[in-house]
Structure formats: C-alpha cells, structure tokens
Amino acid sequence: IEREARSRGLDSSLVKAVAWHESGWHQDVTSERGAVGVMQVMPGTARYVNGYLGGGRLDLEKARDNVRLGVIYLDHLLEAMPSRRKALAAYLSGPGAVGRRLKGYQRDYVRTVKALKPRF
C-alpha cells in the first residue's frame, strides 16, 4: 500500500485508512455489491481504471493489482473532485452519487477514514 501510494504521490496514511476501512487490508473480501479485495474495487471501476486511467491489465483478484487499481482510482478522484471530502465520498459511492452536499452515509465514511488516518 505504501509503495503504491508513494508511486502516485499520495499520502500513504490516507490510502491505508481507506483500505483498512474497506477491507481490513484483506484481499479475500467481496462486498454484497461485488466490490473485491483490499481496496474493494468494483469490477466496472477496474475496467475503467485499466481502460482509461492507465491501469493496463491489472487484475482486481490479485492483491498487488487490487491495491494499484484502488490507488490509481483514488488519485484520479482526488484530482477530479472539488475537495478531498468529495473525493473520498466518490470512492465509496461513485462520483455520480456525490452531490453538492454529502449524504449521511457518505459523511460517515469520510469521517471514519479521516479518524483512521492518524493510526497509519
């Protein structure tokens, strides 16, 4: 996680906090909605990262690739969204689900990630 975060110029403690909140850093986790692995990457997001953000042929089923997919996507969101809070909310629910104001579950997610960050 640290290596991938550094390779994209991201704060590794932020990436670790996201990964911990998403999966507890476990690759063998799949959500009810189909998100996979350490970074809980949706298959459609993996296709987007591979096809449009330079991921190439990363396999979300492999831990190293899963982390790379998640980091590339998070980096993209941090650049594309108007604030870090909205980027984190978009990581959770997709950029199209982030409005002018965050929904309660999005605020909770952002708050939890921010609270976890100092641990790493």
C-alpha positions, 0 to 999 in steps of 0.5 A: 500500500505504501509503495503504491501510494508513494508511486502516485504521490499520495499520502500513504496514511490516507490510502491505508485508512481507506483500505483498512476501512474497506477491507481490513487490508484483506484481499479475500473480501467481496462486498454484497455489491461485488466490490473485491479485495483490499481496496474493494474495487468494483469490477466496472471501476477496474475496467475503467481504471485499466481502460482509461486511467492507465491501469493496463491489465491489472487484475482486481483478484490479485492483491498487488493489482487490487491495491494499484487499481484502488490507488490509481482510482483514488488519485484520479478522484482526488484530482477530479473532485472539488475537495478531498471530502468529495473525493473520498465520498466518490470512492465509496459511492461513485462520483455520480452519487456525490452531490453538492452536499454529502449524504449521511452515509457518505459523511460517515465514511469520510469521517471514519477514514479521516479518524483512521488516518492518524493510526497509519 
